[in-house]
């Protein structure tokens, strides 16, 4: 894919952009700013002091990595919303491959792994603003300069493997892919990313455990992904669709 200059890319897809040195959370910033500009937008920060991940987890956000949120006015069904997370995850994958990284897989639903180490994560929230308009906020973190030490899983970062590219260039490449896929999906109903998301799943066709909530863990064979992004688990010869949870192996 041809990478457009950043400002040209924003103009083509009609997005506003805000760049911050530090913030509590780009998710919170995006919620404030979309009401001010009344337009789809992207917020980027060098660091977050109160970054958050899925299921209420803290997203450790030291200076020098990519922390961004995309805010969109939305007016579509849950079936469409369920595909957005898949689209964003594939956009991260494609942008990492563009700069030379490989062996990139998704740990369902939206953690991106590179060389078997977590390098990125995606979260999304929908809400009604004061004017009763539905807003979608997508948060994306990509480890560029460093990665946090985590006892639960191994982590990695872009600069460990690629030295001749800046954080800003990586971010611009990601935004090019993301907005291109948005445009293809929303205007042309192109869902090729769904097929790609399905085939790059970690632990596919293996026995896994999924933590549904604090008190419930379910086990079975990871059979695949439904069109709506839910995980297909085979347990006791039955196919179950899991819509939320955390894979444990």
C-alpha positions, 0 to 999 in steps of 0.5 A: 500500500502507498503511504501518504504524507501524514497531513495528506492522509488526514485531509483525504479521510477528513480527520482532525489530529491532536498531538500531546506530550503527556496526558492522563489517557488519550481515551479521555482526551478524545472524548473531550476533543470530539465534542469541541471539534465535532469531527472524527479525530485522532489523539496521540501522546508521548506518555500517559499517566493513567493509561488503561487497557481491557477489563479495567487493567492499567496500561503502563505508558512510559515516554516514547511509545505510541499511545493514540485514540481514534474518536468516531461518530457512529451510527451503525449496528452492533454487527458492524461495531463488532468488526471494528476491533478486528479491523484495527488489530489487522491494521496494526499487524499490517503496519508492523509488517510494513516496517519489517517485523514478522511472526505477528499474531493476535491473541484474542480478542485484540492483543498483538504479538510479535515473535511471541511477545506482546507488542500492542493492544487495542480497546474500544468503548461506545457511549452517548455524548451530551447531544445523545450522539453515539461515539466510538473511541478506539485506544491503541498502544504500540510499544516503540521505544520500550516495553513494560516488564510483566509477570504474566506474559513476555513483551517486546518493542519495535526499536529492538528490531528496527533502528532506522525508523522513528516513532513518528514514521511508525505512527504515520504508517499505522494511521495510513493503514487504519484510515484506508481500511476504515474507508474500504469497510465503511464505503465499500463494505470490504471485509477482507480484514475479517478473513485475515484476523481469523487466520492469525490467531494464537492457540488456534486448534489447541486446548485453552482456558478462557477467564470469563470473569473473576469467578468463571474459567471455561476450557475447551478447544479453540476452533475459530472465530465467528464473523462477529469476532466471538471465539468458537470454543468446543466443549463436550462436543458442543460449539460455544460462542465466547464474546468476552474473556481472556485466554489463559494457557 
